[in-house]
Amino acid sequence: MGKHYSHFDHKERTLIYWWRKEPLTLREMARRLRRCHTSISRELKRNRWCGNAYCPRGAQLLAGSCLEARARRARLKSKQVRA
């Protein structure tokens, strides 16, 4: 069976934000959150807000908008494919 993945929540994003200011290494953040360090790296790269800065509230908004857009997306776009 496949692995189960979970998205970062607002609390985890806030912790990443504050640990980034300390500065804490990605591996230490991963140990504290019990996640893979590459997941945190991708989170920091993917959810930049207002330029290069990482903001937990902005990251939560970006993640929410991606989730909403994915839910609204048409599965089969053309009539030919549906047939």
MIPA-850166 format. One record per atom (N, C-alpha, C): x, y, z. Coordinates in steps of 0.02 Angstrom, whole numbers, padded with zeros to 5 digits, always signed. Atoms other than C-alpha are relative to their C-alpha. Layout:
N
XYZ ...
This chain:
83
+00042-00059+00000 +00000+00000+00000 +00044+00062+00000 -00039-00061+00005 +00059+00178-00033 +00006+00036+00066 -00010-00039-00060 +00117+00303+00094 -00056+00052+00006 +00050-00052-00012 -00002+00429+00172 +00037+00067+00011 -00031-00065-00005 +00049+00610+00149 -00050+00050+00027 +00044-00052-00026 -00022+00759+00243 +00030+00068-00017 -00022-00068+00015 -00014+00943+00201 +00021+00035+00065 -00017-00041-00058 +00064+01070+00316 -00061+00039+00022 +00054-00042-00024 -00061+01157+00427 +00029+00068+00021 -00022-00068-00016 -00055+01337+00486 +00049+00001+00059 -00045+00003-00059 +00028+01292+00652 +00071-00020-00022 -00066+00021+00024 +00171+01200+00563 +00033+00054-00041 -00027-00054+00041 +00192+01342+00440 +00026+00057+00043 -00022-00053-00046 +00204+01466+00583 +00065-00020+00035 -00062+00024-00031 +00336+01359+00669 +00058+00004-00048 -00053-00004+00051 +00437+01348+00508 +00022+00073-00008 -00016-00072+00008 +00427+01538+00491 +00045+00024+00057 -00039-00024-00057 +00493+01569+00667 +00067-00035+00005 -00064+00036-00001 +00626+01434+00658 +00046+00024-00054 -00041-00026+00055 +00684+01508+00494 +00035+00064+00022 -00030-00063-00024 +00717+01673+00584 +00055-00012+00052 -00048+00012-00055 +00821+01590+00724 +00073+00000-00021 +00021+00047+00052 +00900+01518+00602 +00013-00072+00022 -00005+00071-00013 +00872+01332+00619 +00010-00036-00066 -00010+00036+00063 +00929+01206+00489 -00064-00037-00019 +00058+00036+00025 +00802+01118+00381 -00006-00069+00033 +00001+00067-00031 +00852+00951+00456 -00023+00003+00072 +00023-00006-00069 +00824+01013+00633 -00075+00016+00002 +00071-00012+00004 +00654+01083+00585 -00038-00065-00014 +00032+00063+00018 +00612+00915+00507 -00003-00047+00060 +00001+00043-00059 +00661+00823+00666 -00054+00022+00049 +00049-00026-00047 +00551+00936+00771 -00072-00011-00024 +00066+00010+00028 +00402+00919+00653 -00015-00072-00018 +00005+00071+00021 +00434+00734+00618 -00022-00006-00072 +00010+00001+00072 +00438+00764+00432 +00067-00005-00034 -00061+00003+00039 +00564+00746+00293 +00025+00071-00014 -00029-00066+00012 +00684+00892+00268 -00015+00026-00070 +00016-00022+00068 +00644+00894+00082 -00070+00029-00004 +00069-00027-00001 +00460+00926+00121 +00002+00073+00023 -00006-00069-00025 +00509+01082+00218 +00033+00044-00053 -00033-00037+00053 +00625+01136+00078 -00049+00018-00056 +00051-00013+00052 +00485+01118-00050 -00052+00050+00023 +00048-00048-00028 +00366+01212+00064 +00027+00071-00004 -00030-00067+00001 +00486+01358+00077 +00007+00027-00071 -00007-00021+00069 +00516+01362-00111 -00068+00013-00033 +00065-00002+00034 +00336+01335-00165 -00043+00057+00023 +00047-00048-00029 +00250+01457-00049 +00032+00065+00021 -00029-00066-00014 +00349+01616-00060 -00055+00053-00010 +00051-00051+00001 +00246+01770-00031 +00034+00068-00003 -00028-00068+00007 +00286+01949-00084 +00075-00003-00014 -00070+00005+00018 +00450+01909-00169 +00031-00063+00027 -00036+00059-00025 +00571+01794-00080 -00016-00019+00072 +00013+00014-00070 +00502+01801+00096 -00054-00054+00008 +00049+00051-00016 +00407+01654+00171 -00044+00027+00056 +00048-00023-00049 +00251+01705+00264 -00052-00055+00011 +00045+00057-00011 +00143+01571+00348 -00072+00014-00020 +00069-00016+00020 -00021+01662+00319 -00008+00000-00076 +00001+00001+00073 +00020+01690+00137 +00005-00070-00028 -00007+00069+00022 +00074+01510+00118 -00065-00039+00009 +00065+00033-00012 -00091+01452+00193 -00051+00022-00052 +00046-00025+00051 -00187+01563+00072 +00016-00031-00069 -00020+00030+00063 -00087+01498-00077 -00020-00074-00003 +00017+00071-00002 -00113+01317-00024 -00076-00009-00005 +00073+00004+00003 -00300+01347+00002 -00026+00015-00070 +00023-00017+00067 -00320+01428-00168 +00017-00056-00050 -00017+00057+00043 -00229+01283-00253 -00049-00058+00011 +00047+00054-00016 -00344+01160-00164 -00068+00015-00029 +00065-00019+00029 -00500+01256-00217 +00001-00006-00076 -00006+00004+00073 -00439+01267-00398 +00000-00072-00023 -00002+00071+00018 -00404+01081-00401 -00070-00031+00006 +00067+00028-00010 -00579+01043-00336 -00048+00022-00055 +00045-00027+00052 -00662+01152-00470 +00019-00023-00070 -00025+00017+00066 -00559+01086-00615 -00042-00056-00030 +00038+00051+00036 -00656+00988-00744 +00044-00061-00013 -00040+00061+00008 -00598+00808-00751 +00011-00016-00074 -00004+00015+00072 -00635+00777-00934 -00021+00064-00037 +00013-00067+00026 -00623+00940-01029 -00038+00000-00066 +00034-00004+00064 -00683+00897-01203 -00054-00054-00006 +00055+00047+00010 -00841+00809-01262 +00025-00064-00032 -00027+00060+00033 -00738+00691-01369 +00032-00047+00051 -00032+00042-00050 -00639+00629-01219 -00053-00032+00044 +00054+00028-00041 -00799+00607-01118 -00035-00059-00035 +00033+00053+00038 -00875+00501-01256 +00045-00061-00002 
